[in-house]
Amino acid sequence: MDSRDLTAFVQFSSAEVRRETVFESERLWCQVLSFERSQRIGPLGDARSDAMFTILAGEAVFQVDGRRKRLAQWGTILVPSGTRVTVTNASVDPLVLLLVAAPPPEPEERETPG
């Protein structure tokens, strides 16, 4: 069994959204994303991977294939394979997300600039 303390992966940068990989296996991939004020990522997605974003702290606006949803702490959203998502920090406070994708997205889809 492998375990991690997610707080160790929360790191902020004024230059870009920080993305820290927590776990990676043949069937699952997980990152912590840390956003400062007004930062965003996307659009990003993968043709074969479903992704789940869970808000650990803060508020976010998600745009998934033209649909918009604002969520607060503990809110979660599913982004089905083949769709694109853009995530924006929706408040002046920091935003921390847990991103889980299965199967792991293609490497070029993991680091799409925001």
Beta strands, then each sheet from edge to edge (+ up, - down):
strand 1: 18-24
strand 2: 29-35
strand 3: 40-44
strand 4: 50-57
strand 5: 59-64
strand 6: 67-72
strand 7: 76-79
strand 8: 85-89
strand 9: 95-102
sheet 1: 1+ 2- 9+ 4- 7+
sheet 2: 3+ 8- 5+ 6-
end
